[in-house]
């Protein structure tokens, strides 16, 4: 059940990022963001599973939280931190300056 919730969170995040990038940069930018997220998901899942197998016993912490679920949870946490900084448009970002009409003075 936890696995299903984690996959649902990924589907919602992917649709939100696609919609945001599609509105800001066009259809190609939206699909490029989806491809980037899929690449990070599949590579990160393998790496997180490897780390969890080193740290957790084979039976996990019960029936609902086994090693696969722990790997997905670790992946989701690390992705959330990474995507926050990657897709976040703060006040100083180039995208927010482009929307407001100001340009950066750096070369």
C-alpha positions, 0 to 999 in steps of 0.5 A, spaced: 500 500 500 505 504 501 508 503 494 502 505 491 502 511 495 509 513 493 507 511 485 501 516 486 506 521 488 510 520 482 504 521 477 502 527 481 508 530 481 510 528 473 503 531 471 504 538 475 511 539 472 509 537 465 503 542 466 508 548 469 513 547 463 508 546 458 505 553 460 512 556 461 516 553 455 511 549 450 510 542 449 517 540 447 519 543 454 514 539 458 516 532 454 523 534 456 521 535 463 518 528 463 523 524 460 528 527 465 524 525 471 523 518 468 531 518 468 532 520 475 526 515 477 529 509 474 536 510 475 535 513 482 531 507 484 536 502 482 541 506 487 536 507 492 535 499 492 542 498 493 543 503 499 537 500 502 540 492 501 546 494 505 543 497 511 536 493 512 535 486 513 532 482 508 525 482 511 525 489 512 521 492 518 514 488 517 510 486 511 508 493 509 515 496 509 520 491 506 526 493 502 523 495 496 518 500 499 524 503 503 528 504 497 522 507 494 521 512 500 529 513 500 528 515 492 522 519 494 525 523 499 531 525 495 527 526 489 523 531 493 529 535 495 532 535 488 526 537 484 525 543 489 531 546 488 531 544 480 524 546 478 523 551 484 522 558 481 525 563 486 525 571 486 532 571 483 531 565 478 532 567 470 525 565 469 522 569 474 526 575 471 524 574 464 516 574 466 517 580 470 521 583 464 528 585 468 534 582 465 540 580 469 547 584 469 551 578 469 555 576 463 
